[in-house]
Amino acid sequence: TPPAPVSKVNITEVDDGLICSSEGIYPEPELTWSTVPPSNIILKSTTMVRLAEQQLYSISSSLTVSDGSDQVYICTVRTSRSSMEAVTREKTKTGLQRCDVFTRPRGGAFHFMLSCVQFG
């Protein structure tokens, strides 16, 4: 299977937290949660990876968020060849999630692409 870089990461708000997901990825991705500013709080999440049609992976993770949390949450999906992150804004503001894509083609040079999509 040829490499399929992480091309989009979605964050959705649900009643008790956030769901982060991405699909159409190869090789198998990893997903991590972090906060801004960095926090010592242990983030409680459940992550599932699924191998779909055409041998491409999808990944989904649910994060429990405590009421009144004013943290900004970052979901990062990465493979050995690419990574992208989606960033929530403070709950009092609506805005865009920021998606940073880093892909490294076999040729060597590090390529950078930035795309932004609405979340929520």
C-alpha positions in Angstrom: 0.0 0.0 0.0 1.5 3.4 -1.0 1.7 6.0 1.8 -1.4 8.1 2.4 -0.6 11.1 4.5 -2.8 12.6 7.2 -4.8 15.1 5.2 -7.5 16.3 7.6 -8.2 16.1 11.4 -11.6 16.9 12.8 -12.5 17.9 16.3 -16.2 17.7 17.4 -17.6 18.9 20.7 -19.9 16.4 22.4 -21.8 16.6 25.8 -18.9 15.3 28.0 -15.9 16.2 25.9 -14.3 16.2 22.5 -14.0 13.6 19.6 -11.0 13.8 17.3 -11.0 11.7 14.1 -9.1 11.3 10.8 -9.3 8.7 8.0 -7.8 7.5 4.8 -4.3 7.2 6.3 -1.4 4.8 5.7 0.8 3.6 7.5 -1.0 3.1 10.8 -1.5 6.4 12.6 -1.1 7.4 16.3 -3.3 10.0 18.0 -2.3 12.1 21.0 -4.0 14.8 23.0 -2.3 17.8 24.7 -3.3 21.2 26.1 -2.3 24.9 25.8 -0.9 25.9 28.2 0.6 22.5 29.0 -1.2 20.9 32.0 -0.3 18.3 34.6 -3.8 17.0 34.4 -4.0 13.4 33.1 -6.1 13.5 30.0 -8.7 10.6 29.9 -9.2 9.4 26.4 -10.2 6.3 24.4 -8.7 5.7 21.0 -9.8 3.3 18.3 -7.9 2.5 15.1 -9.6 0.7 12.2 -8.3 -0.8 9.0 -10.8 0.1 6.3 -11.2 -0.5 2.6 -8.1 -0.2 0.4 -5.9 -1.0 3.4 -6.3 2.6 4.7 -6.6 3.4 8.4 -9.1 5.5 10.3 -8.6 6.7 13.8 -11.0 8.2 16.4 -10.5 9.3 20.0 -12.9 10.6 22.6 -11.5 12.9 25.3 -13.4 13.5 28.6 -13.3 17.3 29.4 -14.3 18.6 32.8 -17.0 21.2 33.1 -15.7 24.7 33.1 -12.3 23.8 31.6 -10.8 26.8 29.8 -8.0 24.8 28.3 -7.3 24.8 24.6 -7.0 21.2 23.4 -4.8 19.9 20.7 -5.4 16.6 18.9 -2.4 15.4 16.9 -2.6 12.5 14.4 0.8 11.3 13.0 2.4 8.5 11.1 6.0 7.9 10.4 5.7 10.1 7.3 3.2 12.9 8.2 1.4 14.6 11.0 -1.4 17.1 11.5 -3.0 18.7 14.5 -6.4 20.2 15.2 -6.7 22.9 17.9 -9.9 23.9 19.7 -10.4 27.5 20.8 -11.6 28.6 24.3 -15.2 27.6 24.9 -16.3 31.2 25.1 -15.2 31.8 21.5 -16.2 30.2 18.3 -13.5 30.0 15.7 -11.5 27.9 13.3 -9.5 24.9 14.1 -5.9 25.1 13.0 -4.5 22.3 11.0 -0.8 22.0 10.5 0.4 19.4 8.0 3.9 18.2 7.8 4.7 15.7 5.0 8.1 14.2 4.2 8.3 12.8 0.7 10.8 10.1 0.0 13.0 12.7 -1.8 14.0 14.1 1.5 13.0 17.8 1.8 10.5 18.7 4.5 7.4 20.2 3.0 5.0 22.3 5.0 1.3 23.0 4.2 -1.2 24.8 6.3 -5.0 24.4 6.0 -7.9 25.5 8.2 -11.3 24.0 8.5 -14.3 24.9 10.7 -14.9 22.6 13.7 -18.0 22.0 15.8 
